[in-house]
Amino acid sequence: MQFLSITNRLRFSLNIWSSTRPFLPSLFRRFINLTSLNLRCYFGSLNKLLRQISCFPLKITSLNLSNHPTIPAYGLPVFSQNIATLTSLKCSNIESININHMFLIADCFPLLEELDLSNLKLIDGYGISEEGIGQVLRRCCNIRHLNLACCSRVNLRGMKFDVCKLEALNLSHTTVDDKTLYTRVVVDFYNYY
């Protein structure tokens, strides 16, 4: 019994599959030190799942919502009300994301340090706008890593990167080249001083 008690305290991450959902209450009671949840292989309702997860006293710092049709707009606010420790959110390979989703992310998770919005599929023609990214950067002032790789609509026109803690900005495979980024940073620097 002592060995099980030790291993329970050492488990920090959990991958949740559709077949895992019925066992979540017992898993969350057993693994009380979970800090990372990966929901990218869960194919049920993310809204219901996030509401269920929010009922447990977890200190989740990392949440992976990648590979889903859209952002769970009803589940995220409930999740964030009860689990206010999230610092990393991965939302890559999302089919449909719009400015309202970006505002939702900014409002729900002001402590974010890492945000991954790479490889968005944008089937419905919408996407992440500079206004949406700007809202996230203004509200989540602790952002250190922002991944916008393969987001073809990102062009930085009108963007202000006045986030002093930003350490890594991934713009690979976007319309932003090194010259555009350098010019933008220099302009922002001179406008600041």
C-alpha positions, -999 to +999 in steps of 0.1 A: +000+000+000+029+024+007+042+020-029+008+029-044+007+060-022+041+071-034+033+066-071+000+084-067+019+115-055+044+113-084+018+113-112+016+149-126+001+144-161-029+126-175-040+119-211-077+117-213-093+096-240-130+091-246-128+057-229-112+074-198-142+096-189-162+072-168-131+067-146-122+103-141-137+107-106-116+078-093-085+089-112-087+125-099-092+112-063-062+089-067-038+113-085-042+145-064-010+162-077-020+163-114-008+195-130-012+187-167-042+174-187-040+164-223-074+163-240-063+161-276-074+125-280-108+130-263-136+130-289-167+136-268-181+170-257-152+191-244-177+214-227-191+186-206-157+172-198-143+206-187-173+212-165-168+177-149-131+183-144-138+217-127-156+199-099-123+185-086-098+204-065-070+202-090-041+226-096-038+222-133-011+244-149-012+229-184-041+221-206-039+207-242-071+212-263-054+205-296-070+185-326-106+196-319-132+213-341-134+244-320-126+260-286-151+248-259-167+281-253-191+269-226-167+246-207-137+270-205-153+296-183-166+270-158-131+253-158-114+287-152-136+297-123-127+266-103-091+260-117-074+294-117-038+280-119-035+275-157-003+289-172+000+269-204-028+263-230-022+244-262-048+248-290-030+237-321-048+221-351-082+237-343-105+238-372-125+269-363-114+297-341-124+333-341-120+366-322-146+356-296-125+326-288-094+347-284-113+371-260-126+341-241-091+327-236-078+361-225-107+365-200-105+330-186-068+326-182-050+359-173-021+340-158-011+323-191+026+322-198+025+299-228-001+299-256+001+276-286-022+285-315-002+268-343-015+249-373-050+263-373-071+247-400-096+276-404-122+256-423-149+283-418-127+311-432-122+328-398-091+329-379-071+345-352-069+382-359-044+408-347-071+422-325-076+388-309-039+383-303-036+418-290-064+412-265-046+380-253-013+399-250-029+428-230-049+406-206-023+379-202+006+401-193+027+371-182+029+355-217+064+343-223+059+319-253+034+325-281+033+300-309+015+312-341+034+289-365+015+280-397-012+307-391-013+321-426-035+351-417-010+366-392+008+396-407+015+419-377-001+450-392-012+471-363+002+446-337+018+459-306+041+435-288+043+455-256+046+424-235+079+428-216+080+391-206+076+377-241+107+354-247+096+333-277+074+342-306+071+315-332+059+329-366+073+301-387+053+295-420+033+328-416+033+359-439+057+376-414+093+375-425+124+385-405+124+420-420+088+427-411+093+415-376+125+435-371+109+466-385+079+462-362+101+457-331+122+488-340+091+510-346+076+498-313+109+505-295+112+541-308+075+548-301+080+536-266+110+559-259 
